[in-house]
Amino acid sequence: MSQSRVAVVTGASGTVGRATCSVLEDAGWRVVGWDARPSKSESNTRVMEVDVSSSASVNAAATEVVQLHGRVDALVNNAAVQLNAALLLTSDDDWARVLQNNLTGAFYCIRAMANPLREAGGAIVNVSSVHAVATSANAGAYAISKTALVGLTRATALELGPSGVRCNAVLPGAIDSPMLRDGLSRRSDPDGPDAALDHLRNRTPLRTIAAPLDIARSILFLADTERSPFVTGACLVADGGALLHLSTE
């Protein structure tokens, strides 16, 4: 049985997921990754095949983690899918897929991990998005799922707070990742995809796009009770200042 702090990271095979596993391990945590399509990790993280959109899959994996490690100190709900489609053209299946993975999956994970988190006095970090605050055309289902995830964060913080469990959200802006490039397809640039990235970079006050490690370090801050012991129900915006702009200027 592990005596190290134990974290479960969903979407562990994705860009931010891999970075989060690495940052937590560097900080001395034992990390278990969950992913619907697990890939070989570059770190020591064990990545289990878990479909967060299935409560049965989540419950079985949660039981296995507790049996193996005896504790869970942090849950990072990072698994997500993106859909680039006009809201009124979103099919029933696509709507259900986005909400089931991005919102309901986080709920399943929180419910399954609540008891071990209570025992450890642990923390939950939900990876939302700046799309929960200000969004773009053709991103409706994604934005709605991430907005609702903020509501789930606050409700969880209220209900689990008396048991010593903190729950917070990170709201990333643009991250250098395949998901970003796919999202930029919503507004094609006549000068090509690199020009679209340059435009995004130049519109960001810090004049850069986040590296996955930038977001992972924000997740670590909220997951680690020693670093943020009195922070709960908060939304940490990590967007390089993008939301500072008025859309009309």
C-alpha positions as CSV (number, residue, x, y, z in Angstrom):
1,M,0.0,0.0,0.0
2,S,1.3,3.4,-1.0
3,Q,2.2,6.0,1.6
4,S,2.7,8.7,-1.0
5,R,-0.2,11.0,-1.9
6,V,-2.2,9.4,-4.7
7,A,-3.9,11.3,-7.6
8,V,-6.2,10.1,-10.3
9,V,-6.1,12.0,-13.5
10,T,-8.7,11.4,-16.2
11,G,-7.9,12.0,-19.9
12,A,-4.4,11.0,-19.0
13,S,-3.3,10.2,-22.5
14,G,-4.1,13.7,-23.8
15,T,-1.8,16.7,-24.0
16,V,-2.8,18.3,-20.7
17,G,-3.3,14.9,-19.0
18,R,0.2,13.7,-19.8
19,A,1.6,17.0,-18.5
20,T,-0.4,16.9,-15.4
21,C,0.7,13.3,-14.6
22,S,4.3,14.4,-15.1
23,V,4.0,17.5,-12.9
24,L,2.3,15.6,-10.1
25,E,4.9,12.8,-10.2
26,D,7.7,15.4,-10.1
27,A,6.1,16.8,-6.9
28,G,6.3,13.3,-5.3
29,W,2.7,12.1,-6.0
30,R,1.8,8.6,-7.1
31,V,-0.4,9.0,-10.1
32,V,-3.0,6.7,-11.7
33,G,-4.2,7.8,-15.2
34,W,-7.6,7.0,-16.6
35,D,-8.3,7.2,-20.3
36,A,-10.8,5.7,-22.8
37,R,-7.9,5.1,-25.2
38,P,-4.8,4.7,-23.0
39,S,-1.4,5.1,-24.5
40,K,2.0,4.4,-23.2
41,S,3.0,7.1,-20.7
42,E,6.4,8.8,-20.9
43,S,6.5,8.8,-17.1
44,N,5.8,6.2,-14.4
45,T,2.0,6.8,-14.5
46,R,-0.1,3.7,-14.9
47,V,-2.9,4.5,-17.4
48,M,-6.0,2.4,-17.0
49,E,-8.6,2.0,-19.6
50,V,-11.6,3.8,-18.2
51,D,-14.6,5.3,-20.0
52,V,-15.7,8.2,-17.8
53,S,-19.0,8.4,-19.7
54,S,-19.9,5.0,-18.1
55,S,-20.7,4.9,-14.4
56,A,-20.0,1.2,-14.3
57,S,-16.5,1.7,-15.8
58,V,-15.8,4.6,-13.3
59,N,-17.0,2.7,-10.3
60,A,-14.9,-0.4,-11.1
61,A,-11.8,1.6,-11.7
62,A,-12.3,3.6,-8.5
63,T,-12.6,0.4,-6.5
64,E,-9.4,-0.9,-8.1
65,V,-7.5,2.2,-7.3
66,V,-8.5,2.2,-3.6
67,Q,-7.7,-1.5,-3.3
68,L,-4.3,-1.0,-4.9
69,H,-3.2,2.2,-3.1
70,G,-5.4,2.4,-0.1
71,R,-6.1,6.1,-0.6
72,V,-7.0,8.9,-3.0
73,D,-5.8,12.4,-2.2
74,A,-6.7,14.2,-5.5
75,L,-9.0,13.7,-8.4
76,V,-8.3,15.7,-11.6
77,N,-11.3,15.6,-14.0
78,N,-9.5,16.4,-17.2
79,A,-11.2,14.1,-19.7
80,A,-13.1,16.0,-22.5
81,V,-14.1,16.0,-26.1
82,Q,-14.6,19.0,-28.3
83,L,-17.2,19.5,-31.0
84,N,-16.9,22.2,-33.7
85,A,-20.5,22.6,-34.8
86,A,-23.3,25.2,-34.8
87,L,-25.6,24.7,-31.9
88,L,-28.7,24.2,-33.9
89,L,-26.9,21.8,-36.2
90,T,-25.7,19.6,-33.3
91,S,-27.1,16.1,-33.6
92,D,-28.6,14.3,-30.6
93,D,-25.7,11.8,-30.5
94,D,-23.1,14.6,-30.6
95,W,-24.8,16.6,-27.9
96,A,-25.1,13.5,-25.7
97,R,-21.4,12.6,-26.3
98,V,-20.1,16.0,-25.3
99,L,-22.2,16.4,-22.2
100,Q,-21.6,12.8,-21.2
101,N,-17.9,13.0,-21.4
102,N,-17.3,16.6,-20.3
103,L,-19.9,17.0,-17.5
104,T,-21.5,13.7,-16.5
105,G,-18.2,11.9,-16.5
106,A,-16.8,14.4,-14.0
107,F,-19.9,13.8,-11.8
108,Y,-19.5,10.0,-12.0
109,C,-15.8,10.4,-10.9
110,I,-16.6,12.7,-8.0
111,R,-19.4,10.4,-6.8
112,A,-17.1,7.3,-7.0
113,M,-14.2,9.0,-5.3
114,A,-16.0,11.0,-2.6
115,N,-15.4,8.5,0.3
116,P,-11.7,8.0,-0.2
117,L,-11.3,11.8,-0.8
118,R,-13.1,12.4,2.5
119,E,-10.8,10.0,4.3
120,A,-7.7,11.7,3.0
121,G,-9.0,15.3,3.3
122,G,-8.3,15.5,-0.4
123,A,-9.1,17.8,-3.4
124,I,-10.9,17.8,-6.7
125,V,-9.8,19.8,-9.7
126,N,-12.1,20.1,-12.6
127,V,-10.6,21.3,-15.9
128,S,-13.1,23.6,-17.4
129,S,-12.4,26.3,-20.0
130,V,-12.5,30.0,-20.7
131,H,-15.5,29.0,-22.9
132,A,-17.4,28.8,-19.6
133,V,-17.1,32.6,-19.4
134,A,-16.9,33.8,-23.1
135,T,-17.3,31.6,-26.1
136,S,-17.2,31.5,-29.9
137,A,-19.6,30.6,-32.6
138,N,-19.8,26.9,-33.5
139,A,-18.6,25.8,-30.0
140,G,-22.0,25.7,-28.3
141,A,-22.1,22.1,-26.9
142,Y,-18.6,22.4,-25.7
143,A,-19.1,25.8,-24.0
144,I,-22.3,24.6,-22.3
145,S,-20.6,21.5,-20.9
146,K,-17.7,23.6,-19.5
147,T,-20.1,26.2,-18.1
148,A,-22.0,23.4,-16.3
149,L,-18.8,22.0,-15.0
150,V,-18.2,25.2,-13.1
151,G,-21.6,24.8,-11.5
152,L,-20.7,21.2,-10.6
153,T,-17.5,22.6,-9.0
154,R,-19.4,25.0,-6.8
155,A,-22.0,22.5,-5.8
156,T,-19.3,19.9,-4.9
157,A,-17.3,22.5,-2.9
158,L,-20.4,23.3,-0.8
159,E,-21.4,19.7,-0.2
160,L,-18.0,18.1,0.4
161,G,-16.4,21.1,2.1
162,P,-17.7,20.1,5.6
163,S,-15.9,16.8,5.1
164,G,-12.6,18.5,4.4
165,V,-12.7,18.0,0.6
166,R,-11.8,21.0,-1.6
167,C,-13.1,21.4,-5.1
168,N,-11.9,24.0,-7.6
169,A,-11.8,24.5,-11.4
170,V,-9.1,25.6,-13.8
171,L,-10.3,27.5,-16.8
172,P,-7.5,27.3,-19.4
173,G,-7.4,29.5,-22.5
174,A,-5.5,28.5,-25.6
175,I,-3.2,25.6,-25.1
176,D,-0.7,24.4,-27.7
177,S,-2.4,21.1,-28.5
178,P,-4.2,19.2,-31.3
179,M,-7.5,20.2,-29.7
180,L,-6.5,23.9,-30.2
181,R,-5.7,23.4,-33.9
182,D,-8.9,21.5,-34.4
183,G,-10.8,24.3,-32.7
184,L,-9.2,26.9,-34.9
185,S,-10.9,25.2,-37.8
186,R,-14.1,27.0,-36.8
187,R,-12.7,30.2,-38.3
188,S,-10.3,29.4,-41.2
189,D,-7.6,31.9,-41.9
190,P,-6.9,32.7,-45.6
191,D,-3.2,32.6,-44.8
192,G,-3.3,29.1,-43.3
193,P,-3.3,27.4,-39.9
194,D,0.0,29.0,-38.7
195,A,-1.5,32.4,-39.4
196,A,-4.5,31.6,-37.2
197,L,-2.1,30.6,-34.4
198,D,-0.2,33.8,-34.8
199,H,-3.4,35.9,-34.7
200,L,-4.4,34.1,-31.5
201,R,-1.0,34.7,-30.0
202,N,-1.0,38.4,-30.9
203,R,-4.4,38.9,-29.4
204,T,-3.4,37.4,-26.0
205,P,-1.9,40.1,-23.6
206,L,1.0,37.8,-22.7
207,R,1.7,37.3,-26.4
208,T,1.9,33.6,-26.1
209,I,-0.1,30.4,-26.1
210,A,0.0,28.2,-23.0
211,A,2.2,25.1,-22.9
212,P,0.5,22.1,-21.4
213,L,2.9,22.3,-18.4
214,D,1.6,25.8,-17.7
215,I,-1.9,24.4,-17.1
216,A,-0.6,21.3,-15.3
217,R,1.2,23.5,-12.7
218,S,-2.1,25.4,-12.1
219,I,-3.8,22.0,-11.5
220,L,-1.0,21.0,-9.1
221,F,-1.5,24.2,-7.1
222,L,-5.2,23.5,-6.6
223,A,-4.8,19.8,-6.0
224,D,-2.1,20.2,-3.3
225,T,-3.6,21.0,0.1
226,E,-0.3,22.3,1.3
227,R,-0.2,24.9,-1.5
228,S,-3.9,26.0,-1.5
229,P,-5.4,24.8,1.8
230,F,-8.1,27.5,2.0
231,V,-9.1,27.6,-1.6
232,T,-12.4,25.9,-2.6
233,G,-15.2,26.6,-5.1
234,A,-12.8,28.9,-7.0
235,C,-12.3,29.2,-10.8
236,L,-8.6,29.8,-11.7
237,V,-8.5,31.4,-15.1
238,A,-5.2,30.5,-16.9
239,D,-5.6,32.2,-20.2
240,G,-2.7,34.7,-20.6
241,G,-5.1,37.5,-20.1
242,A,-7.3,36.7,-23.1
243,L,-10.6,37.4,-21.2
244,L,-9.4,40.9,-20.4
245,H,-10.4,42.1,-23.9
246,L,-13.8,43.6,-24.6
247,S,-15.2,41.7,-27.5
248,T,-16.4,45.0,-29.0
249,E,-12.9,46.6,-29.1
